[in-house]
Amino acid sequence: LPISLGTLKITKVIPGLGVKPDAIEYDPLTRMIYVANGTSGGITVIDPAKGEVAATIPIEGKLEGMAFDGKGRLFVNTEDKSVIQVIDTQTLKQVAAWPIAPAEGGTGLAIDTVHHRLFSSGGNNKLAVVDSDTGAVVATPEIGEDPDGDAFDSANGLIFTSNMVGTLTVLHEDSPDVYSLAQTVPTAFGARTMALDPKTGRVFLSTGK
């Protein structure tokens, strides 16, 4: 549903998405919007200039968070397979699938494009830090229970994971391969969806309560 920022009114309804869409991200490189479909699988590609679906990338699995490296690669967590799938945004084809073990069931996904590191929130209290060039898991620091979203603050080298149990885990990137716990912030039960405003340094979380 495209919404006008001036009036906050819906300007158009775009049909053609999959079942239970989850993550939605805009890629400045291709100028396309990508939607990961959680139940039916596949990634829906939307052309915002035309306001219509441009393509569908067939990928199996329960798709969750996405991230772009700015060089033509899209990464998407596949929770039921515990892998990060890699898509070429020019050909719209899958080129790799990287296991995140010992982390399991990745949900939220963020990226440090400078140091080429992906951050995948695992359901077993582990954050998989993955080399975005090779797919190698380089670290698995502890995070909160039942995470969903995550975000990377490049200005301060911080990774945030929002956890269902009512905590926000804050990790510091000491180096590309070393991570330490900076803080565990109490939030609210169910506040597992989050967004980071890099300009203000604020993290926003939502809960159904």
N, C-alpha and C positions, 0 to 999 in steps of 0.2 A: 504494500500500500504506500505509494509515494505521497508524502505530506509536504505541503508548502510551509517553509519556515516562517514566512511572513504572516500567514493567516492560521496556521496549524490545522488546515482543512485537508482532507484526503482529495488528491487531484485525479487519481486513477486507481483502478483495481486491476492487478496483473494476474491472470490465471496461468495455470500450467506448472505450478510447483509440485514437488513430491509430497508424500504423506509425512506429517509431523516435521516440518522444517525446523532446524535447530539453529546453527550458527549462520550469520549473514555478515559478509565482509565486502568492502570495496577495494579493488586493486587499482592504484593510480597508474600502473604501467600499462595495463590493457584497457583501463577505463571501463571496466565491467564490474558488476555486482555478482557475487557468488553466494549461493545458498546451499548449505549442507542439509540433506533430508535424513532425519533421524530414523524413521521407520522403513520407508521404501528404499532407502539408499539412493545413490546418485547425487550429483551436484548440479543444480540449476544455475545457468549463466544468464543474467539479465543485462540487456543493453539499456542503461538509464537514459540515454539520449532519445531512444525510440519508445521507451516505456514498455518493452515487451521481452519475452524470453528469446534469447539468441541461440541457446544450445543446452543440451543436457549431457553431462559427463557420466557414463555408466560405471558406478563403483559400488560394489556390494558391501554390506555391513551397516552397523549402527553408527552413522557419522556424527561427529561432535564438533569441536573447535577447529578453526582454520587459521593459517598464517601464510604470509607471502614473504619471499626473500628479496623482492625488488629486482630480481634478475630473470624472471620468467618461470619461477617454480611456486606452486601452491602446495601446501602441506595440510593434511586433514587427519585428525584423530579418528580411529575406528575402534570404538569402545569394546565391542564384542570380540574383536580379534586381537586387541592389545598391540596394534601397530599404528605407525604413522604412514599414510599413503602419500605418495609424491606424484603431482600432476604437472605436466608441461602446459603452461597457459597459452602457448602458441598453437600447439597441435591438439590441445584438450584431451590428451591421452595420459594414462597412468604409466609412470616410468620406473617406479620402485615401491616397495612396501617394507618399512623398517620396524622390526620388533622393538618394544620399549622395555622388555624384561631387564631387571626384576620388577619393574613397575607393572601394574596390571590395569586394564580397562581405562585407558586415557580419555579424559573429557576435555577440559580446557587446554588451549594451546596458544603459546605466545612465542615471540622470536626476538633474539638480539642479532640484528643484521650486521653489526660491526664485528662481533666475535663469532658469528656463524653458529649460534646456539639456539636450539628449540627447547621449550619448556612445556612438558606434557604432564598434566595433573593425573596421577594414578589413583585408582580407587583403594589401593592398599597402603595409603599413607606415604607414598613415595612420589617425588617429582622426578621424572626422567629428563635429564639434560642430555640432548642429542646433538651431535655435530650435524649441522644442516647441509654439509657438503658430502659427508661419507655415510651418515646414518648410524655412526657408532655412539653408544650410550657412554658418556664420559663421567657422569655423576648421578647419584640418586638420593638427594637430601630428603629428610623427613618433612612431611607437611601434615595438615590437619585431616580429620576423618571425613570421608565422603565429600571430596572436593568436586567442584563443577567448573567454575570459571577461573581463568588466571590472566595476568597482565604483566608486562615488563616496563619498568620506568627506566629508560635509558639514561636520563640525566643523573640519576642517583644510584644506578646499578641495583635496583630492587625488583624482586619478583613477588607478586601477590597471588595467593590462591584463596578463593572464597569457599568455605567449607560448610556443608549442610548443618553441622552440629552447632553452629553459631560462633565460629572463629574465622579470623582472617590471618593466614600465615604470611609473614613478611620475611623473605630470604634476601641476603646480600650476596651479590656476585663478587667474591673476593678476587677471583681470577676466572677465566673461561671454564676451568675444570674444578674450581673449589668454591663451595657455597656454605654460608653460615646463617643460623637463625638470628634475625635482627629483632623480631618481636612477634608475639601472638596477641592479636587484638580481639577482645570480645565484641561480637556483633549481635545477631538475633538468630534464633533457630530458624532454619530454612533459607537464610540469606546466602544463597549459593550462586546467584547470578550477579555479575559485577561489570563495571566499566571504569576505566582510568582516564582522567583528564590530565594530560601531560603538561598543560599550560599552568594549571593551578595546583597540581600535585594532590588532587582530591580523588579518592576512590568512592564510587557510588555502588551500593548493594541494594537489592530488592528482595522482599519476602512476601509470601501470600498472607501472612498474618495481618 
